[in-house]
Amino acid sequence: MKSKEQKQGFPVKIGILLLTMLAAIYFGTAFYFNSHFLPSTSLNGHSISGKSIEQVERMITEEINGYSLTIETRGEPETLNGTDISVKPEFGGSIQKLLKMQNPFAWPMAFASRQDFTEETIVSFDKDKLKERIKEFSFIQEENQTPPKDAYCSAYSKEGYKIIPEELGTKIKKKRLRLVLKDSVSSLKETVSLEKEGCYVTPKVTSSNQGLSHLVDTLNKYTGVTITYKIGDKQETLDGSITNTWMNVNNMEISINEQAVEEYVTILASAYNTVFRKHTLATSYGKTVEITSGDYGWKVDKEGEKAKILEDIKNGESYERELTYAQTANSHGEHDYGDTYVEINLTAQHLFFYKNGSLVVESDFVSGNLSKNYDTPTGIYGLTYKERDAVLRGENYASPVDYWMPYCNNVGMHDASWRSSFGGNIYKTSGSHGCVNLPPAAAKKIFENIEDGDPVIVYTLPGTESPAAVAKEAAQVVNMINGIGEVTLESEPAIAAARKLYNLLPPSGQAQVANYDLLLACEAQLAALKAQAAPPPEAPVQ
């Protein structure tokens, strides 16, 4: 029977034996890797794990014999044979140096990590032959090389703008190609991709270019705007079919051609401005008159509308709106003055004020003094403003009025409490300085119902004169002619005054001047007397 001490010593002996065996394996393996490459070791991409120097050199030599490199292009692949460029091994102790670089005692750790060696000196080739061989490749021929094309923004279409992708082309970077082929042969690679190795000239701008994407997005934002103008019962639409022609692009920066915007607004203004255009009015007398002067009507604010269009486009939102106006009228259409206006007939010295189509005021008035050339201007105007308790001032006068309603510069309607009568032919010799003098009650009612901008339409209409006034005026002319008496040179002012007043008469009044022939005779006698009194002409110089 074994003793207790003998039983306890047996495991110790087993342990020592195992350690001895492990040490023998470790140092034996280390001794092996002193002349062989460690596990997980490669050279120029080829495994040399466990190989000796001689085995590695033999492997490389076998690879070199019959070596060829497949060149992958964007067209057909091409082959570079080692014999074309005289590829041969040239170790020169390089494998030995690599072996000495490893630590053979670290062999257990080599299983968990890789060691990749790169060594170009193990292969040699004729670089001049390589240059010549490159010249022979099909893909290097000029006729087979196409330059790349940058990605770009398309022209405008109904679908807007889009990115036209780049074209890669087949243009070769020759210096890069030589370097890549040299490295590939030195590493004995079997294939090389010119695409992956960056041997092609690349486009400067690709589809993923942020600047290009921003350009296209912005152009689509701008030209995607639709502005619908509502102009009475008409409609105008501004959209990308027009605005695309306004886009200027330079180095992927967008500017809007403001001159083109201005020209567009000018076209709109030409179509829809009514200011300074001929107006027609169906008068309260049953006849239609044409008004060719005055500043009433629609007037597009061209600068304002231009600025609004630019703002709308840059906001990238569509709108339905009116044009931007510097001046508005009562309505769109043929008669922009609508159904609220003051109608002033200078011939009849009578006015009508219609509001929303209903007659509010009808009154006689006194207009500008014709004999002093203070004629009240005809035309269509907008009421400038209205003012209570104003003082109208001019040369040698200051007239306080209760209701002042100017419409044409300093000409307007107002009450004239200093007058006892209105209408007839008062205006011809005792009229105003150009304003429309009204009875206070009529002026007050107009003032209370009229608003700034309401149209005032002033016209003349032969045949609407007051019959009583015409008869009175004709009688005055008859008396003036009869009062001329014997014609002398001093009779000229009286004859001229009679002629002027006669000419101011309407045809119906002139027909009532029974002694008109006497006026003609007086004018003829005056002309003869003036001819007799004139000095004789000077004799011509001999």
DAJOUR-V867575 format. One record per pair of residues at least 24 apart in sequence whose ideal C-beta (glycine too) atoms are under 7 Angstrom apart, sorted by the first residue. I is the first residue (numbers start at 1). GAP is how many residues later the second one is. Records with the same first field share a line. If there is no record, write none. Layout:
# DAJOUR-V867575
I=GAP  GAP
This chain:
# DAJOUR-V867575
29=78
30=74  75  77
33=71  74
34=70
37=62  65
38=64  69  72  77
39=71  72
40=70  71  73  74  75
41=74
42=74  75
43=74  76
44=74  75  143  144
45=142  144
53=42  43  46
56=39
57=32  34  38
60=29  62
61=28
63=125
64=24  25  59
67=121
69=115  116  120  121  123
70=120  121
71=121  123
72=119  120  121  122
73=66  121
74=94  96  121  126
75=64  95
78=59  60  61
80=53  101
84=45  49
85=40  41  44  45  48  100
86=39  40  43
87=36  38  98
88=36
89=33  34
90=31  32  33  34
91=31
92=29
94=25  27  28
120=66
123=62  63  65
125=60
130=51  52
131=47
134=43  44  47
139=31  33
140=32
144=26
145=25  26  27
146=24  25
147=24  54
148=53  54  55
149=54
150=53  54  55
151=52  54  55  56  58  61
153=59  62  63  66
156=67  84  88
160=60  63  64  80
161=55  58  59
162=54
163=44  49  53
165=42
166=37  39  40  41
168=32
169=32
170=30
171=29  30
172=27  28
173=26  27  28
211=41
212=40
215=34  37  39
218=36
219=28  35
221=95
222=25  91  94
223=24
224=92
225=87  88  91  92  93
226=92
227=82  85  91  92
228=92
229=92  93  94
230=90  92
231=41  92  101
232=100  101
236=32
243=70
256=54  57
261=45  48  49
262=40  44
265=35  37  40  41
266=36
268=32  55
269=31  33
272=26  28  51
273=24  25  26  27
274=24  55  62
275=24  52
279=101
281=176  178
283=60  62  178
284=59  68
285=176  179
287=174
289=170  172
291=87  88  89  166  168
293=85  86
294=85  86  87
295=86
296=33  41  84  85  86  159
297=32  39
298=27  29  30  31  38
299=26  27  28
300=24  25  26
301=24  25
328=125
330=125
337=43  118  120
340=114
341=113  114  115  116
342=104  114  115
343=114
344=92  112  113  114
345=114  116  119
346=30  32  112  113  114
347=113  114  115  117  118
348=113  116  117  118
349=74  75  78
350=73
353=93
355=94
360=85  89
361=81  84  85
363=75  76  79
364=58  59
365=57  58  71  72  73
366=50  53  56  60  61  65  66  71
367=60  64  65  69
368=59  63  64  65  66
369=58  60  61  62  63
370=57  58  61  134
371=57  58
374=57  58  59  60
376=35  58  60  82
377=31  34  81
378=80  81  82
379=29  79
380=75  77
381=26  27  75
382=25  71  72  73
383=24  67  69  70  71  73
385=67
386=61  64  66
394=39
402=38
403=40  41  44
405=41  42  45
407=49
411=24
413=25  30  33
414=24  29
415=25  28
423=43
424=42  45
425=44  47  48
428=76
462=44
465=41
470=35  36  38  39
471=41
473=32  36
474=31  35  38  39
476=25
477=24  25  28  36
478=35  36  37
481=34  37  38
482=33
484=38
487=35  38  39  42
488=41
489=40  41  44
491=31  35
492=34
495=27  28  31
